[in-house]
Amino acid sequence: MEIAESCYRYIDHIFEELEEFRAFELLRSGLDRSKYLLVKEAKIIAMTCTHAALKRSELVQMGFKYDNILMEESAQILEIETFIPLLLQNPQDGRS
């Protein structure tokens, strides 16, 4: 019985891996694949406040979400610019 359970776990693991790769079969262009990786798999994203402002609508449309923001050399940007990265995702309760 233990051997059968071990085989089942192994096969289940294979299907989990196949499910992760399925998106790459469906997404044909490099741009679509990079967007998928950004939204689903990325753990750390680095960008300037200017780039965040330029790409904000695209990132929101993709469903980009984050938990934490770290601003390096924040003394070099204006206070108002610190809010730009905070606007990169839709608010969860419908308010900004």
C-alpha positions in Angstrom: 0.0 0.0 0.0 2.9 2.4 0.8 4.4 1.8 -2.7 1.0 2.7 -4.3 0.7 5.9 -2.2 4.3 6.8 -3.1 3.6 6.3 -6.8 0.4 8.3 -6.5 2.2 11.2 -4.9 4.9 11.1 -7.6 2.3 11.2 -10.4 0.4 13.9 -8.6 3.6 15.9 -8.4 4.2 15.5 -12.1 0.7 16.8 -12.9 1.3 19.8 -10.7 4.4 20.6 -12.6 2.6 20.2 -15.9 -0.1 22.6 -14.7 2.6 25.2 -14.0 4.0 24.9 -17.5 0.5 24.9 -19.2 0.5 28.7 -19.4 3.6 28.7 -21.5 1.9 26.4 -24.1 -1.0 28.8 -24.3 1.0 32.1 -24.3 2.8 32.3 -27.6 4.6 35.7 -27.5 7.5 36.6 -25.3 5.6 39.6 -24.0 2.7 37.6 -22.9 5.0 35.1 -21.1 6.9 37.9 -19.4 3.6 39.4 -18.2 2.5 36.1 -16.8 5.8 35.6 -15.0 5.6 39.2 -13.6 2.0 38.7 -12.2 2.2 35.0 -11.1 5.7 34.1 -10.3 7.8 37.1 -9.5 8.9 37.5 -5.9 10.9 40.7 -6.3 10.3 43.5 -8.8 12.6 46.5 -9.2 11.6 49.7 -11.1 12.0 53.4 -10.8 9.1 55.7 -9.8 9.1 57.1 -13.3 8.8 53.7 -14.9 6.0 52.8 -12.3 4.1 55.9 -13.3 4.5 55.2 -17.1 3.4 51.6 -16.8 0.8 51.9 -14.0 -2.3 51.3 -16.1 -0.7 48.3 -17.8 0.3 46.8 -14.5 -3.1 47.4 -12.9 -4.8 45.8 -16.0 -2.6 42.7 -15.7 -3.7 42.3 -12.1 -0.3 43.1 -10.6 -0.3 42.7 -6.8 2.4 43.3 -4.1 2.7 42.9 -0.4 5.7 45.2 0.4 7.5 48.2 -1.1 11.1 49.0 -0.5 12.3 52.4 -1.8 16.1 52.7 -2.2 17.6 56.1 -2.0 14.1 57.6 -1.2 15.8 60.9 -0.2 16.4 61.6 -3.9 12.7 61.6 -4.8 9.9 64.0 -3.8 7.4 63.0 -1.2 4.6 62.9 -3.7 6.6 60.5 -5.9 6.6 58.0 -3.0 2.8 57.5 -3.7 3.3 56.3 -7.3 4.3 52.7 -6.4 1.4 52.5 -4.0 -1.0 53.0 -6.9 0.3 50.0 -8.9 -2.6 47.8 -7.8 -6.3 48.1 -7.6 -7.5 48.7 -4.0 -9.0 45.5 -2.5 -12.0 47.3 -0.8 -12.8 49.5 -3.8 -11.3 52.7 -2.4 -8.0 54.4 -3.2 
